[in-house]
Amino acid sequence: MTKYTKLFKFKVVQDYLTTSLGLELIARKYRIKSHTTVNKWVRQYQYFGTEGLEVRRPEKVYDGSFKVNVLKWMKTNQASLTETALNFDISAPSTIWQWQRTFESSGVEALYRGKGQPKLMPTNKQNKKIKQQSELEQLREENELLKIENEYLKKLKALVRSQQDDGAQIIQKLRSSYKLVKILKVVGMAKSTYNYAVSHVAVDSDKDAGLKQTITDFKTKAPAAGYRQVTGQLREMGIVVNHKKVLRLMRELNLLSTAFSKQTRKYNFYKGTVGTIAKNRLNRRFMADRPYQKLTTDITEIRWGKKTIEERAYFTCIYDLFSGEVLSYNISLNPTVAFTMRVLESAIDCIPKQLGYHTTIHSDQGFQYQNFRWVQILKKHRIFQSMSRKATCLDNAAMESFFHIMKAEVYYQKELNTLEELTSAISSWIQYYNFSRIKTKLGGKSPVKYRILTTQKVA
């Protein structure tokens, strides 16, 4: 390890303070391995002046009380290891880190033990050390009792407001953090009184038991449902409850949805310009003020079984941006043009003949949507065609979002071993999605119900 003289350190510090050079440039100029060394010298100089640049002797021995005082000061002032080392004139901040680690792993007694074989001390020193240890233990005991008292008073205050729990129930909650004997000592309750109170707590004391059961039943039917969807479903049932309370109860019951955290790869059907490329009419304007005005479509890959390449199929649908309703869908082992044409024809049959305004269908630049047959049927029914820009999936973000929801709720948390099981599960889910699954942005209505209500208001 390189030793630097006091004069050399002073020269480096003055160069840093009087010029505009940074720490790294100063370290490079004087061939110092790390700029943190320069930073350390500067801070020592700012704290102690030139005396702080004296060459330290690391063999200095610190007693236990000094170590305890150092750790207390660092915790009280929320200081860093470097700041603490400067304040107590300790040569290496890592020494304080070692004390902290020893205290956390072995307690305060370990700070009073030296390295290697402990030396025999005179009797008076041993008595003094034992006295110090007993005083520390007593302080720790009193501190713990004060913490218990403080938490008990907080919970007692909440008890007065809510009138839900009694003192024994609060003690039960505190038992996870403290010993029962100490809690009863703070509260001033006999153990027999506590045992009697616990054994006679009413079984139906939880006023939210009915609501919890309703939430549990709904989550059994829809495991991927989040707290917003559960809140909307409860309101549909006539149970008016705040969404924050639903979130809290679902967290207590461990029913929060984890299905939407899975990331999947987007399948790419782009093969270059093989037909007609339409302009981007939609231009990410996904909001629509009337049904069948803006439709979007895409193809996604779905898998079953062990989700290998041999166990995959393709799903496509026509999606109405006004209500989020799935107008038509199809599942096939091959993503051919005919595969998408069947979905398009079924969706066109759903659109009223005398609509009164044009419909726009948006897609990506997949070869199916550049095909002559696809373009011609759109022209035949006077439907505008819109396409995303190349390699820009966000231009069709609404469709990608729907695919993510479908996969999360259909098969991310289920085992589907055959194509028939997967097809049946998707068909059932789309029926549920269109007619039963409520959305917050639709005012707590399902897509079909929202479309019917809005069209009735217009009529």
C-alpha positions, 0 to 999 in steps of 0.5 A: 500500500502506497504511503503519502506524506503530509506535504504531498496530501496538502499539495493535492488538496490545495490543487483541487480547491484552487483549480477547476479540476475534478477529483478524477483529473486530480487523481490522474495528475498525481498518479493516485489510484482512486479519486476517492482517496483524494476526496477523503483527503479534502474532507479531512482537511475541511474538518480538521485542517492540516492536522487531518492530513497527518499520517495515521497509524492503523494499529490504534486500539479502541475500547468498547465504550468508544465503539458504542459512542461512535455507533450511537453518534452515527445513528443519531446524526444519520451520518455516513461511515466517512463522516463518522470516521472524520468526526472521530478521527478514525483512519479507515471508515471500514473499521466503523462498518466492521463494528456495526456488523459485529453489533448487528450479528452478536450484540453490544457485548461483542464490541467489548471483546478484543481480537484473538484470545481474550486477555485477563483483566484486573478485578477492578476493570472486570467489575467496571466492564460488567457494570457497563454491560448491565447498564446497557442491558437495562437501557435496552430493556427499558427502551423495549418496554417504552416501545411496547407502551407507545405501540399499545397507546397507538392501537388503544387510540384506534380502538376508541375510534373503531370499537372493533377490538378489545385490549386482548386482541391488541395484545395478540397483534403485539405478540408477533413483535414482543414477548407476552410477559413484557406486554402484560407488564406494560398493559397491567393485565393479569395473564389469567385475564388475558387468557379468559378474554382470548378464549371468549372472543366472539367468532363473528367479530369481523364485521367484514366477514361477509364482504370477504366471503363475497370477494373470495367467491368472485375471485374463485370464478375470476382468479385474474380479476384485480381490485378495480374489477372486483369493486365494480362487480360488488357495485353491480351486486348492490354492494357499495364499497370504496376501492381502497377497502377492497384493495386492503381486504384482498391484500389481507386475503392474499387475493391480489392478481399476479397474472398480469406481471408475465411478459410475452413475446409478440409474434411478427407476421411482417414479410415486407411489402407484398400488397397494398400498404394503407396509410395510418388513418387512426394515428393512435386516436383510440377514442371513439364516440359511437359503436362500429366507428373504429375497429381494430384487428391483429393476430397473436400466438397462443399455446397449450400443454408445455407451450412448445413450438408444436403446441401453438395456434393463432388467434385473431379478432375484430375489436370495437374501440368504442366499447371494447366488444369483440365482434368476431374471432377465430382460432387456427393452426395456420395464420393464413389469409382465409383465417383472417377473412372469416373474422372480417366477414363475421364482423361486417355482418354485425355492423348495421346496414344503415349506420350513417357513418363510415367504419375504419378497420386498423391493423398492422402491416401483416401480409394477411392485411395487405392481401388483395382479397382483404382490401377488396372486401373492405372497398366493397363495403365502403370501409376505410383501411388503416395500418400501423407504421412498420415495426411500431406496435404502439400504433395498435396498442389497444389490440395488444392490451386486449391480447395481454388481458385475454392471455392473463385471464385465460391460461397464464394461471391454468393448465390447458393440455389440448387445443380443444381445451384452449379453444373452449376456454377462450370461447367461454372467456370471450362470452364472459368478457363481452357480457359480464366482465365490467370495466371502470372506463365504461362506468362499471358496465360490460362492453355489450351492456354499455353499447346497448345503453348508449345506443338507447340514449341516442335513440 
